[in-house]
Amino acid sequence: MTYVVTENCIRCKYTDCVEVCPTDCFHEGPNFLVINPVACIDCSLCAPECPADAIYADNELPEDQAHFLELNAELAEVWPVIAEPKSPLPDAELWNEQGDKLQFLER
């Protein structure tokens, strides 16, 4: 099992989850975070820390977010590890809970 960052993180990029991760399995892109499924130890510490409620266990992913499992694995291969928290994106509060954000994902 692994944890997966889903669509609600796009254009928010809160990093509260990064601070509690014992294995530094988060990777940072321009406007989204992903979890490396190989590095994730399923500790579940990250999910409750996410202000955007964007992190799920892979076996609890909403059906419409299932494609994010593969996307996390793909982008974790190319994006750098983020081990220290940073400020969220400037418009994070405006984008939190907005739907249909995949089109805004910057690679």
C-alpha positions as CSV (number, residue, x, y, z in Angstrom):
1,M,0.0,0.0,0.0
2,T,1.0,3.6,-0.5
3,Y,-0.5,7.0,-0.1
4,V,-1.4,9.1,-3.1
5,V,-1.6,12.9,-3.6
6,T,-4.8,13.7,-5.6
7,E,-6.3,16.6,-7.6
8,N,-7.1,18.9,-4.8
9,C,-3.3,19.6,-4.2
10,I,-3.0,21.1,-7.7
11,R,-2.5,24.9,-7.4
12,C,-2.5,24.7,-3.6
13,K,0.7,22.7,-2.7
14,Y,0.4,22.9,1.0
15,T,3.5,21.2,2.5
16,D,2.3,20.3,6.0
17,C,2.5,16.7,4.9
18,V,6.1,17.0,4.1
19,E,7.0,18.0,7.6
20,V,5.7,14.8,9.2
21,C,7.0,12.3,6.5
22,P,9.7,10.1,8.1
23,T,11.0,8.8,4.7
24,D,11.1,12.0,2.6
25,C,8.9,10.4,0.0
26,F,7.3,13.6,-1.2
27,H,8.4,15.2,-4.5
28,E,7.8,18.7,-5.6
29,G,6.6,20.0,-8.9
30,P,5.7,23.6,-9.9
31,N,2.2,23.5,-8.5
32,F,1.7,20.0,-7.1
33,L,3.3,17.4,-4.8
34,V,3.5,13.7,-5.3
35,I,4.4,10.7,-3.2
36,N,7.0,8.2,-4.3
37,P,5.1,4.8,-3.9
38,V,8.4,3.0,-3.5
39,A,9.6,5.2,-0.6
40,C,6.2,5.4,1.2
41,I,6.1,3.2,4.2
42,D,2.3,3.6,4.7
43,C,2.7,5.3,8.1
44,S,-0.4,7.4,7.4
45,L,1.0,10.5,9.1
46,C,0.6,12.7,6.0
47,A,-3.1,12.4,5.2
48,P,-4.5,14.1,8.3
49,E,-1.9,16.9,8.0
50,C,-3.1,17.9,4.5
51,P,-5.3,21.1,4.7
52,A,-6.7,20.3,1.3
53,D,-7.7,16.7,2.1
54,A,-5.8,15.6,-1.0
55,I,-4.0,12.6,0.3
56,Y,-5.5,9.1,0.4
57,A,-4.4,5.5,0.9
58,D,-4.3,3.8,-2.5
59,N,-7.0,1.4,-1.4
60,E,-9.3,4.3,-0.4
61,L,-8.8,6.5,-3.5
62,P,-12.1,7.9,-4.8
63,E,-12.9,6.3,-8.2
64,D,-12.5,9.6,-10.0
65,Q,-9.0,10.0,-8.5
66,A,-7.6,6.5,-9.3
67,H,-5.4,7.8,-12.1
68,F,-3.4,9.8,-9.6
69,L,-1.8,6.6,-8.3
70,E,0.0,6.2,-11.7
71,L,0.6,10.0,-11.9
72,N,2.3,10.1,-8.5
73,A,4.6,7.2,-9.5
74,E,5.5,8.8,-12.8
75,L,6.2,12.3,-11.5
76,A,8.2,11.1,-8.5
77,E,10.7,9.7,-11.0
78,V,11.4,13.2,-12.4
79,W,10.6,15.7,-9.7
80,P,13.0,16.5,-6.8
81,V,12.4,15.4,-3.2
82,I,11.0,18.0,-0.9
83,A,12.0,17.4,2.7
84,E,11.3,20.8,4.3
85,P,8.0,22.6,4.4
86,K,7.4,25.7,2.4
87,S,4.7,28.3,2.1
88,P,1.7,27.2,0.0
89,L,1.1,28.8,-3.4
90,P,-0.2,32.4,-3.1
91,D,-3.7,31.5,-4.3
92,A,-4.0,28.2,-2.4
93,E,-7.0,29.2,-0.4
94,L,-8.9,30.2,-3.6
95,W,-8.0,26.9,-5.3
96,N,-8.7,24.6,-2.4
97,E,-11.9,22.6,-3.0
98,Q,-12.1,23.7,-6.7
99,G,-12.9,20.8,-9.0
100,D,-11.5,19.9,-12.4
101,K,-7.9,21.0,-11.7
102,L,-5.9,18.4,-13.5
103,Q,-5.9,20.7,-16.6
104,F,-3.8,23.1,-14.5
105,L,-1.1,20.6,-13.5
106,E,2.3,22.0,-14.5
107,R,5.0,19.4,-15.2
